[in-house]
Amino acid sequence: MARKHENMMVFQQADELVLEVYKLTKDLPAEERFGLQSQIRRAAVSAPTNIVEGAARDTDKDFRHFLVMALGSASEVKYLLALCSRLELLDSHLTHVLESRYDSLIRSLQCFIDKLKV
């Protein structure tokens, strides 16, 4: 079953958030370049790429599996943003705004996953 990931709201949300994560994390201290910055960015990119990979799969069961992986990645980003805020590495207001946007993505992914339950 061919699915166009570009037309999916969850993909669009996740894709936009990657750009926001990259913009925000450029302000992390240099010593976090290979630590938190790298981890947050990898997790942020993982959410939309899992949606893309899942959309290319033949079955709803396979697609659902990749959506669950995207959900895990989105949850990881949300936690890491909160951690950066608590460590005072990033502006707490900016991280809170992005965390809220990840909450929305997480809810959207969960709804999509629930619809695909087999």
trRosetta pair geometry for C-beta under 8 A, 3 or more apart (Angstrom, degrees):
i j d omega theta_ij theta_ji phi_ij phi_ji
1 58 6.2 105 16 -166 69 46
1 59 7.3 97 17 -95 110 24
1 60 7.5 12 41 -52 148 71
3 8 7.4 35 160 -51 111 122
3 55 4.1 -118 86 -162 112 88
3 56 7.6 -115 51 -62 87 30
3 63 7.0 68 8 -115 153 140
4 7 4.5 56 96 8 109 111
4 8 7.4 175 99 -23 61 84
4 55 7.2 -42 108 172 4 137
5 8 5.5 -52 -157 18 46 118
5 11 4.6 134 172 -94 86 162
5 51 5.7 126 -146 130 119 94
5 52 4.7 -41 -52 -107 178 60
5 55 4.0 -168 -67 21 94 165
5 56 7.8 -36 -34 -39 118 77
6 11 6.7 -101 -98 104 19 143
6 12 7.8 68 -170 -69 45 88
7 11 8.0 55 58 46 31 129
8 11 4.2 82 75 5 102 107
8 12 6.9 -173 92 -9 54 84
8 51 6.7 -152 86 174 145 126
8 55 7.0 -140 -16 -89 143 135
9 12 5.6 -56 -148 37 34 112
9 13 6.2 36 155 -20 68 104
9 108 6.4 -117 111 -164 107 139
10 13 5.7 -50 -146 35 32 113
10 14 6.2 29 157 -16 65 109
10 51 6.1 -170 111 -119 104 144
10 67 7.7 29 123 -134 160 103
10 70 7.5 89 153 127 122 149
10 105 6.9 106 -148 -153 76 76
10 108 4.9 178 -95 130 91 117
10 109 5.5 112 -144 -80 135 68
10 112 5.6 -52 -35 -27 150 154
11 14 5.8 -59 -145 41 30 108
11 15 5.9 31 156 -22 66 111
11 48 5.8 89 -152 -140 69 89
11 51 4.7 -172 -92 124 87 145
11 52 7.0 99 -129 -63 123 71
11 55 7.5 -8 -67 -39 138 143
12 15 5.7 -55 -143 37 27 113
12 16 6.4 27 158 -18 63 107
13 16 6.1 -61 -152 36 27 108
13 17 6.4 24 154 -19 63 110
13 101 7.7 -173 -170 174 98 91
13 104 6.9 -134 -155 111 141 102
13 105 4.7 177 133 -101 128 94
13 108 6.2 105 24 50 161 159
14 17 5.7 -58 -150 36 31 113
14 18 6.9 42 151 -29 63 96
14 47 4.3 -145 -150 121 124 112
14 48 3.9 168 116 -68 116 84
14 51 6.1 149 41 -3 154 142
14 70 6.7 -49 -102 -169 156 120
14 74 6.9 -90 -111 -83 102 114
14 105 5.9 113 -76 -148 72 134
15 18 5.9 -43 -158 18 34 114
15 19 7.5 31 149 -13 59 99
15 48 4.7 95 -71 -109 68 153
16 19 6.0 -55 -165 32 40 111
16 20 6.7 35 145 -15 69 107
17 20 5.3 -54 -148 39 41 113
17 21 6.1 45 153 -24 71 102
17 44 6.3 -140 122 -155 93 102
17 47 7.3 -9 74 69 127 146
17 74 8.0 52 95 -124 161 94
17 77 7.6 100 148 127 127 162
17 98 7.4 118 -148 -157 94 91
17 101 6.0 173 -102 127 109 121
17 102 6.6 107 -145 -82 148 76
17 105 6.3 -40 -30 -51 154 152
18 21 5.8 -54 -148 34 30 111
18 22 6.5 30 154 -18 64 105
18 44 4.9 139 -113 146 66 106
18 45 5.7 77 -128 -87 125 58
18 47 7.6 -161 -63 54 96 103
18 48 6.2 -67 -34 7 129 131
19 22 5.9 -55 -151 35 31 111
19 23 6.5 30 153 -18 64 106
20 23 5.7 -54 -149 36 33 112
20 24 6.2 26 157 -15 67 109
20 98 5.9 176 136 -115 126 110
20 101 7.2 23 74 77 165 159
21 24 5.9 -59 -145 41 29 107
21 25 5.9 15 164 -10 67 116
21 40 6.0 -159 -173 146 118 103
21 41 6.3 162 129 -102 117 58
21 44 4.0 -132 51 -105 167 163
21 77 6.5 -67 -103 -154 141 128
21 81 8.0 -101 -119 -77 93 113
21 98 7.0 122 -83 -163 68 141
22 25 6.3 -62 -135 43 24 101
22 26 6.7 40 160 -39 59 97
22 41 6.4 69 -90 -118 74 106
22 44 7.5 -158 -42 96 73 153
23 26 6.3 -49 -163 8 27 114
24 27 6.6 -64 179 26 43 107
24 81 7.9 21 117 -123 151 105
24 90 6.3 46 169 -151 102 138
24 94 5.9 170 -126 146 116 124
24 95 7.2 128 -177 -84 144 66
24 98 6.3 -51 -36 -49 164 156
25 28 5.2 -10 -168 -14 66 116
25 36 7.8 -153 -142 122 113 87
25 37 4.9 138 170 -134 116 81
25 40 5.5 178 -91 83 145 135
25 41 6.1 -136 71 -58 161 96
25 90 7.6 -51 -99 -87 52 136
27 90 6.3 107 88 -117 112 83
27 91 7.8 3 105 -7 154 94
28 32 4.4 -90 156 79 121 131
28 33 7.3 163 96 -71 112 49
28 36 6.2 -157 -148 86 151 109
28 37 4.6 -162 59 -71 150 107
28 84 7.1 -77 -102 -139 108 129
28 89 5.7 22 -131 161 81 114
28 90 6.6 -37 -83 -66 76 98
29 32 5.1 90 65 4 77 103
29 89 6.4 -96 0 -146 97 98
30 33 5.7 -12 -168 -29 49 113
31 35 7.3 8 136 11 65 127
32 35 4.7 -83 -147 60 59 106
32 36 4.5 -27 -168 42 116 98
32 37 5.0 113 125 -17 90 97
32 89 6.5 71 -43 -160 163 143
33 37 5.3 -32 -126 50 31 140
33 38 6.8 58 151 -38 45 97
34 37 7.6 5 -22 56 16 98
34 38 5.4 14 -147 -15 33 140
35 38 6.5 122 51 29 12 100
35 39 6.7 -31 156 -5 43 112
36 39 5.6 -61 -140 41 31 110
36 40 5.9 28 165 -18 69 108
36 80 6.4 161 -156 -170 91 109
36 83 7.3 -149 -128 101 127 118
36 84 6.1 136 168 -83 146 102
36 89 6.9 71 76 108 160 166
37 40 6.2 -58 -145 37 24 106
37 41 6.3 18 160 -13 61 113
38 41 6.0 -63 -147 41 26 108
38 42 6.2 26 158 -20 65 109
39 42 5.9 -55 -145 35 27 109
39 43 6.4 22 159 -14 63 109
39 80 6.1 -166 111 -122 108 150
40 43 6.0 -61 -149 40 28 108
40 44 6.1 30 154 -22 66 109
40 77 6.0 89 -154 -130 75 76
40 80 4.6 -166 -92 120 92 143
40 81 7.0 103 -132 -62 127 69
40 84 7.5 -2 -66 -38 147 135
41 44 5.6 -53 -143 35 31 113
41 45 6.3 26 159 -14 65 106
42 45 6.0 -59 -148 40 28 106
42 46 6.1 37 151 -31 63 109
43 46 5.4 -51 -146 28 31 121
43 47 7.2 42 156 -30 61 92
43 73 4.9 177 -168 -163 73 80
43 74 7.9 170 158 -68 97 19
43 76 4.3 -124 -147 99 144 120
43 77 4.7 -177 113 -63 117 81
43 80 6.6 140 41 6 150 143
44 47 6.4 -46 -165 14 32 110
44 73 7.5 173 -75 159 14 106
44 77 5.1 92 -77 -103 74 137
45 48 6.9 -67 -164 45 40 94
45 49 5.9 28 152 -13 75 120
46 49 5.8 -67 -138 46 29 107
46 50 5.9 33 164 -24 68 108
46 69 7.5 -103 161 147 104 96
46 70 7.3 -175 130 -115 74 55
46 73 3.9 -153 96 -125 111 148
47 50 6.3 -61 -153 32 22 107
47 51 6.9 20 152 -16 59 106
47 70 4.6 83 -153 -159 61 82
47 73 4.3 -158 -66 96 72 121
47 74 4.7 80 -107 -61 135 83
47 77 7.1 -53 -32 -9 130 135
47 105 7.2 28 178 158 150 141
48 51 5.3 -52 -151 34 41 115
48 52 6.3 43 151 -21 70 102
48 70 7.3 86 -62 -133 19 118
49 52 5.4 -47 -147 35 38 115
49 53 6.3 36 154 -17 67 104
50 53 5.7 -52 -142 39 33 109
50 54 6.0 33 158 -18 65 109
50 66 4.7 -178 174 -178 83 86
50 67 7.2 157 130 -84 107 22
50 69 4.4 -150 -146 95 147 108
50 70 4.0 -164 81 -65 123 84
50 73 6.4 163 1 4 137 139
51 54 5.9 -57 -145 40 27 110
51 55 6.2 31 156 -24 63 107
51 66 6.8 155 -91 133 24 109
51 67 6.7 57 -103 -99 72 68
51 70 5.1 54 -51 -86 82 155
52 55 5.9 -56 -149 31 27 112
52 56 6.8 22 154 -17 60 107
53 56 5.9 -62 -158 34 33 110
53 57 7.2 43 146 -35 63 98
53 66 5.3 -158 88 -137 93 147
54 57 5.6 -43 -159 10 42 118
54 62 6.7 178 -144 131 72 73
54 63 4.4 100 168 -145 97 54
54 64 7.5 165 -161 4 131 15
54 65 6.8 -177 -114 69 111 68
54 66 2.6 -160 -68 69 112 136
54 67 5.7 -179 140 -38 175 69
54 69 7.8 173 -53 41 122 109
54 70 7.4 -87 -1 -22 138 120
55 63 6.5 64 -87 -128 34 107
55 66 7.9 -107 -16 87 52 144
57 62 3.6 -134 159 114 147 127
57 63 5.2 -164 63 -63 115 67
57 66 6.8 164 -7 -7 135 133
58 62 6.4 60 50 31 63 143
59 62 4.7 98 61 7 86 98
59 63 6.8 -148 99 -4 47 87
60 63 5.4 -55 -144 40 35 115
60 64 6.0 42 154 -26 67 104
60 116 4.9 -163 178 -156 104 100
60 118 6.1 139 96 -62 113 119
61 64 5.8 -51 -148 33 27 114
61 65 6.7 35 150 -25 60 102
61 116 7.8 174 -81 159 31 106
61 118 5.3 -49 -82 12 91 154
62 65 5.6 -49 -155 27 34 117
62 66 6.9 25 153 -11 64 103
63 66 6.1 -62 -158 39 33 105
63 67 6.4 34 147 -20 67 107
63 116 6.3 -121 91 -147 105 155
64 67 5.5 -54 -148 36 35 114
64 68 6.4 39 152 -22 66 101
64 113 5.8 102 -150 -140 87 72
64 116 4.2 -169 -82 115 109 131
64 117 7.3 122 -130 -82 152 36
64 118 7.2 -150 2 -7 156 103
65 68 5.8 -54 -156 31 30 112
65 69 6.8 30 147 -17 62 103
66 69 5.3 -46 -149 34 40 115
66 70 6.4 46 149 -21 66 100
67 70 5.4 -48 -148 35 36 115
67 71 6.4 44 148 -24 64 101
67 109 5.8 174 -179 -163 93 92
67 112 5.8 -133 -155 106 148 114
67 113 5.0 -174 115 -81 127 89
67 116 7.0 117 29 36 150 148
68 71 5.4 -47 -150 31 34 117
68 72 6.7 38 149 -20 62 101
68 113 6.0 96 -72 -122 74 135
69 72 5.6 -50 -154 33 35 114
69 73 6.6 34 150 -18 65 104
70 73 5.6 -54 -150 37 34 112
70 74 6.3 35 153 -19 67 105
70 109 5.8 -152 101 -130 106 139
71 74 5.8 -54 -146 37 30 110
71 75 6.3 31 154 -18 63 107
71 106 6.4 89 -147 -138 80 72
71 109 4.5 178 -85 127 90 140
71 110 6.5 95 -121 -67 134 69
71 113 6.7 -20 -43 -40 142 145
72 75 5.7 -56 -149 37 30 112
72 76 6.4 34 151 -23 64 105
73 76 5.5 -51 -149 32 33 115
73 77 6.6 35 153 -20 65 100
74 77 5.8 -49 -151 32 34 111
74 78 6.6 36 150 -20 63 104
74 102 5.6 170 -180 -161 90 95
74 105 5.1 -142 -147 110 144 119
74 106 5.2 -176 117 -77 129 80
74 109 6.4 167 21 -2 152 152
75 78 5.6 -52 -151 34 34 114
75 79 6.6 33 153 -17 65 104
75 102 7.9 147 -90 161 29 118
75 106 6.2 86 -72 -109 77 126
76 79 5.8 -56 -152 37 32 110
76 80 6.3 27 155 -16 67 109
77 80 5.8 -60 -145 40 31 108
77 81 6.2 34 156 -22 66 105
77 102 5.8 -157 93 -117 107 145
78 81 5.9 -54 -150 33 28 112
78 82 6.6 27 153 -16 62 107
78 99 5.3 93 -147 -138 83 78
78 102 4.2 -170 -78 113 99 145
78 103 7.0 102 -118 -58 140 63
78 106 7.1 -21 -32 -43 148 134
79 82 5.7 -60 -153 38 32 111
79 83 6.3 35 150 -23 67 106
80 83 5.3 -48 -145 34 35 117
80 84 6.5 39 154 -21 65 101
81 84 5.8 -51 -150 33 32 111
81 85 6.6 34 150 -19 63 104
81 90 7.4 -67 -155 66 68 148
81 95 4.6 169 172 -160 95 98
81 98 5.6 -140 -144 94 155 116
81 99 5.2 -166 97 -70 134 90
81 102 7.2 166 17 -1 145 148
82 85 5.5 -54 -152 35 34 115
82 86 6.4 31 152 -17 67 106
82 95 6.8 153 -83 152 35 124
82 99 6.1 74 -62 -99 88 140
83 86 5.8 -55 -146 38 32 109
83 87 6.1 22 156 -10 66 111
84 87 5.8 -61 -142 46 28 106
84 89 4.5 -86 -161 65 79 111
84 90 4.4 30 140 13 119 113
84 95 6.0 -172 81 -104 104 145
85 88 7.4 25 176 -79 33 35
85 89 7.7 -81 -59 45 19 73
85 90 6.0 -57 -77 70 58 90
85 91 7.9 -25 -114 105 84 26
85 92 4.5 93 -156 -114 107 73
85 95 4.1 -147 -65 74 114 154
85 96 7.0 87 -108 -48 157 75
88 92 7.8 -36 -109 -51 62 100
90 94 6.4 -101 158 76 103 113
90 95 5.1 107 103 -54 120 117
91 94 4.2 65 82 14 109 111
91 95 6.6 170 86 -11 55 85
92 95 5.8 -56 -141 41 33 108
92 96 6.1 38 157 -25 66 107
93 96 5.8 -55 -149 33 28 113
93 97 6.6 30 153 -20 63 103
94 97 5.8 -50 -151 32 33 112
94 98 6.5 25 154 -11 64 107
95 98 5.7 -59 -149 43 35 108
95 99 6.0 41 151 -25 68 105
96 99 5.5 -50 -144 34 31 115
96 100 6.5 35 154 -22 62 102
97 100 5.8 -55 -156 31 30 113
97 101 6.8 27 148 -16 63 104
98 101 5.5 -51 -150 35 38 112
98 102 6.5 39 150 -18 67 102
99 102 5.5 -54 -150 37 34 111
99 103 6.5 45 147 -26 65 98
100 103 5.3 -42 -152 25 36 118
100 104 6.9 38 149 -18 61 99
101 104 5.6 -48 -156 32 37 114
101 105 6.7 38 146 -17 65 102
102 105 5.3 -49 -146 37 40 114
102 106 6.1 45 152 -23 68 102
103 106 5.7 -54 -148 35 29 113
103 107 6.5 29 153 -17 63 104
104 107 5.8 -53 -150 36 31 110
104 108 6.4 31 152 -18 64 107
105 108 5.6 -56 -148 38 32 112
105 109 6.2 31 155 -18 67 106
106 109 5.8 -54 -146 37 29 110
106 110 6.3 30 155 -20 63 107
107 110 5.7 -55 -147 36 30 111
107 111 6.5 32 155 -19 64 104
108 111 5.9 -53 -151 34 30 111
108 112 6.4 29 152 -18 64 107
109 112 5.6 -57 -149 38 33 112
109 113 6.1 34 153 -20 68 107
110 113 5.6 -52 -145 37 31 113
110 114 6.3 35 155 -22 64 105
111 114 5.7 -54 -148 34 30 113
111 115 6.6 31 153 -20 63 104
112 115 5.8 -55 -154 32 31 112
112 116 6.7 16 153 -9 63 110
113 116 6.0 -69 -152 42 32 104
113 117 7.3 60 148 -56 63 78
114 117 6.0 -17 -161 -24 39 112
